[in-house]
Amino acid sequence: MSAHVNGRPPRVGDAPAFRRALIGIVLSLVAIVIIAPLAIIGYQAFSQGLQVYAAAIAHPDTLHAIGLTVVTALIAVPINTAFGVAAAWAITKFDFWGRRFLLVVIEIPFSISPIVAGVAYLFVYGLQGLFGPALESADIKILFALPGIVLASMFVTAPFVARELIPLMQAQGRDLEEAATSLGASGWRTFFSVTLPNIRWALLYGVVLCNARVMGEFGAVSVVSGNIRGQTNTLPLHIELLYHDYQTAGAFAAASILALLAVVTLVAKVLLERQGAGRARRSPALAAPRAAPKTASAEVSS
Protein backbone atom coordinates (compact mmCIF):
# COMPACT_ATOMS: atom_id res chain seq x y z
CA MET A 1 0.00 0.00 0.00
CA SER A 2 1.38 3.41 -0.96
CA ALA A 3 2.07 6.20 1.51
CA HIS A 4 -0.61 8.66 2.57
CA VAL A 5 -1.28 11.45 0.07
CA ASN A 6 -2.05 14.93 1.45
CA GLY A 7 -2.58 13.42 4.87
CA ARG A 8 -5.33 11.13 3.65
CA PRO A 9 -5.11 7.33 3.68
CA PRO A 10 -4.71 5.75 0.24
CA ARG A 11 -7.83 4.37 -1.44
CA VAL A 12 -8.24 1.22 -3.44
CA GLY A 13 -7.63 2.13 -7.06
CA ASP A 14 -5.45 5.18 -6.48
CA ALA A 15 -2.58 3.60 -8.40
CA PRO A 16 -2.62 4.71 -12.08
CA ALA A 17 -1.96 1.18 -13.31
CA PHE A 18 -4.92 -0.17 -11.34
CA ARG A 19 -7.25 2.56 -12.66
CA ARG A 20 -6.22 1.92 -16.26
CA ALA A 21 -6.67 -1.83 -15.85
CA LEU A 22 -10.10 -1.38 -14.25
CA ILE A 23 -11.30 0.99 -16.96
CA GLY A 24 -9.96 -1.35 -19.63
CA ILE A 25 -11.84 -4.31 -18.14
CA VAL A 26 -15.10 -2.35 -17.95
CA LEU A 27 -14.79 -1.07 -21.53
CA SER A 28 -13.94 -4.53 -22.80
CA LEU A 29 -17.00 -6.04 -21.11
CA VAL A 30 -19.23 -3.28 -22.50
CA ALA A 31 -17.87 -3.90 -26.00
CA ILE A 32 -18.27 -7.68 -25.78
CA VAL A 33 -21.58 -7.91 -23.93
CA ILE A 34 -23.50 -4.87 -25.23
CA ILE A 35 -21.97 -3.16 -28.27
CA ALA A 36 -20.97 -6.28 -30.22
CA PRO A 37 -24.44 -7.92 -30.16
CA LEU A 38 -26.14 -4.68 -31.22
CA ALA A 39 -23.59 -4.20 -34.01
CA ILE A 40 -24.13 -7.76 -35.23
CA ILE A 41 -27.90 -7.24 -35.31
CA GLY A 42 -27.51 -4.14 -37.46
CA TYR A 43 -24.96 -5.78 -39.74
CA GLN A 44 -26.92 -9.00 -40.26
CA ALA A 45 -30.21 -7.14 -40.75
CA PHE A 46 -28.82 -5.25 -43.77
CA SER A 47 -26.30 -7.87 -44.92
CA GLN A 48 -28.45 -8.95 -47.87
CA GLY A 49 -29.39 -5.45 -48.90
CA LEU A 50 -32.05 -2.91 -48.14
CA GLN A 51 -34.58 -4.58 -50.44
CA VAL A 52 -34.41 -7.88 -48.55
CA TYR A 53 -34.63 -5.99 -45.24
CA ALA A 54 -37.73 -4.10 -46.38
CA ALA A 55 -39.34 -7.30 -47.68
CA ALA A 56 -38.71 -9.05 -44.35
CA ILE A 57 -40.29 -6.19 -42.41
CA ALA A 58 -43.24 -6.00 -44.82
CA HIS A 59 -44.02 -9.73 -44.49
CA PRO A 60 -47.60 -10.17 -43.22
CA ASP A 61 -46.55 -12.29 -40.22
CA THR A 62 -43.95 -9.70 -39.19
CA LEU A 63 -46.41 -6.85 -39.58
CA HIS A 64 -48.97 -8.76 -37.51
CA ALA A 65 -46.37 -9.41 -34.79
CA ILE A 66 -45.46 -5.72 -34.72
CA GLY A 67 -49.11 -4.72 -34.57
CA LEU A 68 -49.89 -7.18 -31.79
CA THR A 69 -46.90 -5.94 -29.81
CA VAL A 70 -48.02 -2.32 -30.19
CA VAL A 71 -51.62 -3.14 -29.22
CA THR A 72 -50.40 -5.03 -26.15
CA ALA A 73 -48.31 -2.03 -25.10
CA LEU A 74 -51.20 0.38 -25.71
CA ILE A 75 -53.36 -1.65 -23.32
CA ALA A 76 -50.88 -2.79 -20.68
CA VAL A 77 -48.84 0.40 -20.22
CA PRO A 78 -51.77 2.77 -19.40
CA ILE A 79 -53.27 0.24 -16.98
CA ASN A 80 -49.95 -0.28 -15.21
CA THR A 81 -49.40 3.47 -15.16
CA ALA A 82 -52.73 4.00 -13.38
CA PHE A 83 -51.91 1.13 -11.02
CA GLY A 84 -48.46 2.55 -10.26
CA VAL A 85 -49.80 6.02 -9.51
CA ALA A 86 -52.57 4.61 -7.29
CA ALA A 87 -50.18 2.30 -5.43
CA ALA A 88 -47.62 5.04 -4.91
CA TRP A 89 -50.31 7.46 -3.72
CA ALA A 90 -51.69 4.92 -1.24
CA ILE A 91 -48.29 3.91 0.15
CA THR A 92 -46.82 7.40 0.47
CA LYS A 93 -49.82 9.54 1.40
CA PHE A 94 -51.74 7.30 3.80
CA ASP A 95 -51.02 5.23 6.89
CA PHE A 96 -52.82 1.88 6.96
CA TRP A 97 -52.31 -1.66 8.13
CA GLY A 98 -50.53 -3.77 5.51
CA ARG A 99 -48.65 -0.86 3.96
CA ARG A 100 -45.33 -2.66 4.01
CA PHE A 101 -46.95 -5.86 2.77
CA LEU A 102 -48.38 -3.98 -0.22
CA LEU A 103 -44.90 -2.70 -1.03
CA VAL A 104 -43.57 -6.26 -0.94
CA VAL A 105 -46.40 -7.51 -3.17
CA ILE A 106 -45.63 -4.84 -5.76
CA GLU A 107 -42.05 -6.14 -5.96
CA ILE A 108 -43.08 -9.78 -6.51
CA PRO A 109 -42.89 -9.69 -10.35
CA PHE A 110 -39.21 -8.77 -10.08
CA SER A 111 -38.46 -11.88 -8.02
CA ILE A 112 -40.48 -14.41 -10.05
CA SER A 113 -39.36 -15.81 -13.38
CA PRO A 114 -41.64 -14.71 -16.23
CA ILE A 115 -41.97 -18.35 -17.24
CA VAL A 116 -43.34 -19.18 -13.78
CA ALA A 117 -45.80 -16.30 -14.10
CA GLY A 118 -47.00 -17.65 -17.45
CA VAL A 119 -47.49 -21.14 -16.02
CA ALA A 120 -49.43 -19.63 -13.10
CA TYR A 121 -51.81 -17.99 -15.58
CA LEU A 122 -52.31 -21.40 -17.21
CA PHE A 123 -53.45 -22.82 -13.89
CA VAL A 124 -55.81 -19.90 -13.35
CA TYR A 125 -57.32 -19.29 -16.80
CA GLY A 126 -56.56 -22.56 -18.64
CA LEU A 127 -59.21 -25.12 -19.49
CA GLN A 128 -58.22 -27.15 -16.43
CA GLY A 129 -57.52 -24.07 -14.34
CA LEU A 130 -59.40 -22.32 -11.58
CA PHE A 131 -61.63 -20.22 -13.83
CA GLY A 132 -61.23 -22.29 -17.00
CA PRO A 133 -64.60 -24.11 -16.99
CA ALA A 134 -66.52 -20.91 -16.18
CA LEU A 135 -64.73 -18.99 -18.93
CA GLU A 136 -65.33 -21.77 -21.44
CA SER A 137 -69.04 -21.92 -20.62
CA ALA A 138 -69.26 -18.15 -21.11
CA ASP A 139 -67.32 -18.44 -24.39
CA ILE A 140 -64.60 -16.11 -23.09
CA LYS A 141 -61.09 -16.85 -24.31
CA ILE A 142 -58.20 -15.58 -22.19
CA LEU A 143 -55.25 -17.81 -22.99
CA PHE A 144 -53.81 -18.14 -26.49
CA ALA A 145 -55.41 -14.81 -27.33
CA LEU A 146 -54.84 -11.10 -26.79
CA PRO A 147 -56.25 -10.97 -23.21
CA GLY A 148 -53.75 -13.56 -21.98
CA ILE A 149 -50.84 -11.73 -23.63
CA VAL A 150 -51.93 -8.46 -22.04
CA LEU A 151 -52.36 -10.04 -18.60
CA ALA A 152 -48.92 -11.66 -18.71
CA SER A 153 -47.33 -8.40 -19.86
CA MET A 154 -49.11 -6.47 -17.12
CA PHE A 155 -47.87 -8.88 -14.45
CA VAL A 156 -44.25 -8.63 -15.55
CA THR A 157 -44.26 -4.83 -15.81
CA ALA A 158 -46.53 -3.96 -12.87
CA PRO A 159 -43.78 -2.60 -10.56
CA PHE A 160 -42.02 -0.24 -12.99
CA VAL A 161 -44.09 2.92 -12.53
CA ALA A 162 -44.68 2.36 -8.81
CA ARG A 163 -40.97 1.83 -8.15
CA GLU A 164 -40.13 5.17 -9.73
CA LEU A 165 -42.85 7.11 -7.93
CA ILE A 166 -42.79 5.70 -4.39
CA PRO A 167 -39.31 6.94 -3.32
CA LEU A 168 -39.87 10.36 -4.88
CA MET A 169 -43.33 10.89 -3.41
CA GLN A 170 -42.13 9.70 0.00
CA ALA A 171 -39.24 12.18 -0.09
CA GLN A 172 -41.61 15.02 -1.01
CA GLY A 173 -43.79 14.34 2.02
CA ARG A 174 -47.47 15.07 2.52
CA ASP A 175 -47.42 18.75 3.45
CA LEU A 176 -48.36 20.07 -0.01
CA GLU A 177 -51.40 17.81 -0.36
CA GLU A 178 -52.55 18.51 3.19
CA ALA A 179 -52.19 22.25 2.63
CA ALA A 180 -54.15 22.04 -0.62
CA THR A 181 -56.92 20.11 1.10
CA SER A 182 -57.09 22.66 3.90
CA LEU A 183 -57.51 25.39 1.26
CA GLY A 184 -60.58 23.62 -0.11
CA ALA A 185 -59.11 21.76 -3.08
CA SER A 186 -60.80 18.51 -4.02
CA GLY A 187 -58.90 15.24 -4.32
CA TRP A 188 -58.63 15.41 -8.10
CA ARG A 189 -57.70 19.11 -8.02
CA THR A 190 -55.00 18.36 -5.47
CA PHE A 191 -53.62 15.55 -7.60
CA PHE A 192 -53.55 17.44 -10.90
CA SER A 193 -52.43 20.82 -9.48
CA VAL A 194 -50.05 19.73 -6.72
CA THR A 195 -48.95 16.11 -6.95
CA LEU A 196 -48.72 15.49 -10.68
CA PRO A 197 -46.44 18.48 -11.50
CA ASN A 198 -43.98 17.25 -8.88
CA ILE A 199 -43.86 13.66 -10.13
CA ARG A 200 -44.29 14.13 -13.88
CA TRP A 201 -40.69 13.32 -14.87
CA ALA A 202 -40.47 10.26 -12.63
CA LEU A 203 -43.86 9.14 -13.96
CA LEU A 204 -42.75 9.49 -17.57
CA TYR A 205 -39.49 7.71 -16.71
CA GLY A 206 -41.43 4.73 -15.35
CA VAL A 207 -43.75 4.70 -18.37
CA VAL A 208 -40.79 4.57 -20.76
CA LEU A 209 -39.23 1.63 -18.91
CA CYS A 210 -42.60 -0.13 -18.66
CA ASN A 211 -43.24 0.26 -22.39
CA ALA A 212 -39.81 -1.08 -23.32
CA ARG A 213 -40.29 -4.15 -21.13
CA VAL A 214 -43.79 -4.85 -22.49
CA MET A 215 -42.57 -4.77 -26.08
CA GLY A 216 -39.57 -6.95 -25.31
CA GLU A 217 -41.26 -9.48 -22.99
CA PHE A 218 -40.68 -13.08 -24.04
CA GLY A 219 -40.95 -15.61 -21.20
CA ALA A 220 -44.45 -15.12 -19.80
CA VAL A 221 -45.96 -14.29 -23.21
CA SER A 222 -44.45 -17.42 -24.78
CA VAL A 223 -46.40 -19.57 -22.30
CA VAL A 224 -49.82 -17.91 -22.57
CA SER A 225 -49.83 -17.03 -26.28
CA GLY A 226 -49.45 -20.50 -27.77
CA ASN A 227 -46.90 -19.24 -30.35
CA ILE A 228 -49.44 -19.29 -33.17
CA ARG A 229 -47.76 -17.78 -36.20
CA GLY A 230 -49.63 -14.79 -37.58
CA GLN A 231 -52.14 -14.81 -34.70
CA THR A 232 -50.66 -14.71 -31.19
CA ASN A 233 -46.97 -14.10 -31.88
CA THR A 234 -45.59 -10.86 -30.52
CA LEU A 235 -42.39 -9.51 -32.04
CA PRO A 236 -39.95 -11.32 -29.70
CA LEU A 237 -41.75 -14.64 -30.28
CA HIS A 238 -41.80 -14.02 -34.03
CA ILE A 239 -38.04 -13.44 -34.01
CA GLU A 240 -37.50 -16.81 -32.33
CA LEU A 241 -39.70 -18.62 -34.87
CA LEU A 242 -37.89 -17.00 -37.79
CA TYR A 243 -34.53 -17.96 -36.34
CA HIS A 244 -35.59 -21.57 -35.78
CA ASP A 245 -36.87 -21.68 -39.38
CA TYR A 246 -33.40 -20.58 -40.57
CA GLN A 247 -34.81 -17.31 -41.90
CA THR A 248 -31.82 -15.37 -40.68
CA ALA A 249 -32.47 -12.20 -42.64
CA GLY A 250 -36.05 -11.95 -41.41
CA ALA A 251 -35.05 -12.73 -37.81
CA PHE A 252 -32.37 -10.04 -37.71
CA ALA A 253 -34.61 -7.55 -39.53
CA ALA A 254 -37.30 -8.02 -36.90
CA ALA A 255 -34.68 -7.94 -34.13
CA SER A 256 -33.42 -4.60 -35.43
CA ILE A 257 -36.80 -3.08 -34.54
CA LEU A 258 -36.41 -4.14 -30.91
CA ALA A 259 -32.80 -2.95 -30.96
CA LEU A 260 -33.97 0.43 -32.23
CA LEU A 261 -36.55 0.50 -29.44
CA ALA A 262 -33.76 -0.17 -26.94
CA VAL A 263 -31.73 2.75 -28.28
CA VAL A 264 -34.76 5.07 -28.21
CA THR A 265 -35.51 3.97 -24.66
CA LEU A 266 -31.92 4.65 -23.63
CA VAL A 267 -32.01 8.14 -25.15
CA ALA A 268 -35.34 8.88 -23.46
CA LYS A 269 -33.95 7.57 -20.17
CA VAL A 270 -30.95 9.89 -20.35
CA LEU A 271 -33.10 12.90 -21.24
CA LEU A 272 -35.51 12.19 -18.40
CA GLU A 273 -32.68 11.73 -15.92
CA ARG A 274 -31.46 15.21 -16.87
CA GLN A 275 -34.92 16.47 -15.92
CA GLY A 276 -34.58 14.92 -12.47
CA ALA A 277 -36.21 11.51 -12.92
CA GLY A 278 -34.66 8.22 -11.94
CA ARG A 279 -31.80 9.67 -9.92
CA ALA A 280 -30.10 8.03 -6.98
CA ARG A 281 -31.01 10.78 -4.54
CA ARG A 282 -34.06 8.89 -3.27
CA SER A 283 -34.75 7.92 0.29
CA PRO A 284 -36.08 4.52 1.41
CA ALA A 285 -39.66 3.98 0.35
CA LEU A 286 -41.14 3.85 3.82
CA ALA A 287 -38.95 6.38 5.55
CA ALA A 288 -40.55 9.21 7.50
CA PRO A 289 -41.65 11.99 5.15
CA ARG A 290 -39.82 15.28 5.35
CA ALA A 291 -41.27 18.74 5.13
CA ALA A 292 -41.90 20.11 1.67
CA PRO A 293 -39.86 23.16 0.64
CA LYS A 294 -42.78 25.29 -0.53
CA THR A 295 -46.42 25.93 0.21
CA ALA A 296 -49.33 24.65 -1.79
CA SER A 297 -51.44 27.79 -1.87
CA ALA A 298 -49.77 29.11 -5.03
CA GLU A 299 -50.05 25.74 -6.78
CA VAL A 300 -53.73 25.27 -5.95
CA SER A 301 -54.66 28.78 -6.94
CA SER A 302 -52.76 28.56 -10.22
N, C-alpha and C positions, 0 to 999 in steps of 0.2 A: 504494500500500500504506500502511495506517495505521501510526501510530507504535507502538512496543512498549508493551504493557500489562503492568504489574507486573513489568517487567524481562524479560518473555518475548516472543519474536518473534511477530508476528501470524500466525494460521492462516487458511487458506482457509475462508471461510464465517463469519468472525467478525462481519462487518458484518450488522446486523439486517435490512437490505433483502435481502441475499443469502439469509439463512436463511429469511425468509418466502417468497421466490420459490421456493427449493428445496423447501420443504415443500408449497407450493401445487402445484408440478409433480408431486410424488410422489402427493399426494392425488388430483389430477385423473386421473393415469394409473390409479390403483387403482380410481377410480369408473368410468372408461371401459372398462378392460380386464377387471376382475373383478366389481365390484358390478353394473354395468348388465346384463351377460349373465345373471347369476343372477336378477336382478329380473325380467327379461323372461321367463325360463323359468317362474318362479312365476306371473307375471301371465297368460301365455298358457295355462298348464296349467289355470287355473281361470276363464278368460275366458268360457267357455260354460256355466259353472255346475258345481256339485259333482256333479250327477247324470251329466253327460257325462264328467267326470273319472273318476268311479268306474266307468262303463261302459267307458272306454278301458283302465283298469287291469285290469278283469275280463275283457277279451277273451282268448279262449283262446291266441292267438298271443303276446300280451304276457305272460300267465302262464307260458307255456312258455319264453319268452326269459328271464324272471326266474328260473325254476327251473333252467334250464341254466346261467345265470350263477352261481347259488349253488352248484350241484353242482361246477362248474369250480373255484370258489374253495375249496370244501371238500376237493378233491383236491390242487390245486396248492399252496395255502398251506402245509399241513403238510409236504409233501415238500420244498418250498423252505426251510422252517424247519429241518428236519433237516439239509438240505444246508448251510445257512448256519452252523449250530452246528458241524457237523463240519469245514467249511472253516476257520472261525475258530479252532477248537481246534488243527487241524493247523498252521496258519500261525503262531499265536502261542505255542504250547507246545512245538513241536518244531523242531529244526534239520535240514534235509534239502536235498539238491540239487534245484533247481527251485522253491524256495519263492517267489521273486520272480515266476517265470513263472506259477505258480498264481494269484498275486494279480492278475496282468495278465489271465489267462484269465477270472477271475471278473468283471472289469470289462467284458469284451467286449460283453455285451448292451446296455450303456449307450452304446456307440459305433457300434452297427449299427442301421440303420433297422428297425423291426418288419416292414415290408413285405419287406425283404431276407431277414429270418429266416423269414418265411412261405414265400417262394419257395425258400429252401434246404431246407425240410422237404418241399416238393413234389419236389425232385430226390432226396431220400433215400427218402421213403415213398410217392411217387406210383407210378402203374402203370408208368411208364417210368423210375422212379428206381432207386437203388442196391438197395434191398430190396423194391421193388415186386413183381416177379415171385414172389419167395419168399412174401411176405405174401398175394398173391392165391391162390397154390396152397394155402396153409394156411387160406384163407378168413378171414383176419384183416384187418379194415378199420381203418386208422389215419386217413387223410385223409377229410374230409367227414363226420366222425363225432366223438363225444366225445373219443376218445383224441388225435386231432390237435389239437383245441381246447385240451386240457389241456397237451399238449406245447408248443404255441406260447406259452401263458400262462406255463408254467414257465420257458421260455427268457427271456422278456422280464423276468420278475420275479426271476430267480435271484440277482442281487447284493444285493437289498435287505436281507435279514437279515444276511448276511455283512458288508456295509459298515458296519452299525451295531455289530456285535460286535467286529470286528478291532481298531479303534483302542482301544476300551475294554479289551479283554482284554490287548492289548499294554502299555497303560499300567499295568495291575494287576500285570504281571510273572508269574513262575512260582513264586515262593517259597511261596505258600499250598499249591499243589498238591504241590510237592515235599515240604513239611513233612507234609502229610496222608499221602502215600505212605510216608514214613519212619516214621510212626506206625502203619502197618499197614492203612490204608484201601485198599479195592479201587478200581479205576478208576471204576466206577459210583458208589460211595459218595463218592469224591472229587468227582465231577461234581455230584451232587445236593446234597451237604452244603457244598461249598466254592465251586465255580465258579458254579453256577446262581444261588444267592442274590445273587452280586455282579453278575450280568449280566441279571437278570430284567427290569428296566425297559427296558434297551436292546433286549433280545430282543422284548419286547412292542411296543416302538416300531417295530422292523423288521417285525414281523408285521402291524401296522396298515397301514403303508405298502404292504407287499406285497399285502395283501388289497384295498386300494383300487385298486391298479394292475391286478390281475387282473380285477376287476369292470368296470373302465373300458377295458380293452385293446380296440383296434379293428384296427390295421394287420395284425399277424400273424394274428389270428383270422379276419379277412376273407378272407385268402388260403387258409387250410387248411380253413375250414368249408364253403365252397361257397355260403353265403348262402341256404340252403334254408329258406323261411318255415315256421315251426312245427316245424322239425326241428333245424337246426344254427345257428339265429340266436341269438346272445347278445343281451343288452339293448342294447349300443351299436349292433350291426348292425341290430337290429329298429327302433331309432329312425331310422336312415338310410333303411330301406325305407319306413317310414311317412311320412317327410318327402318322399321322392321320389314317393309315391303321393298327395301333397297331402292327407294325413290329419293336418292340423296339430295338431288337438286331441290325437289319440292320440300323436303324436310328442313334443309338449311334456309330456304326462302321463307318458310313459315317461321322458323326460329329467329330470323332476322327481325321480324315484327316485334317479338317479345324482347329481343336485345335492344331494339330502338326504344321500346317502352321503358326498359331499365335505365337507359341513358336519360330519357326525358324525366323519369322519376328522380334520378340523381341530381339533375339540374334544378328541378323544382325544390328538392330537399335543401340544396345549398342556398337557393334564393330565400326560402322560408326561414332558414336558420339565421340569415342576415337580418330578417325582420324580427327576430327574437323568439322563434318557435324552435322547439326541440333542443334547447341548450341544457347544459349540465349544471345549471344553477338552481336546480329544483330541490326542494326539501322533501323528506319522507312523506308518503301519501297521507298518513294519519297523524302527522305531527300537529301540535297546537297551532291554530291559525294566528298570524300576526296582524297587527293593525294595518289598515290600508293607508297609503300615503296621501290620499286626497278625499274630499267629501263627495257625496253623491248628488247634492242638490243641483249642481251645474249640469250633470249628466242627465238627470231626470227632466229638468226643465228644458234641455236642448231639444 
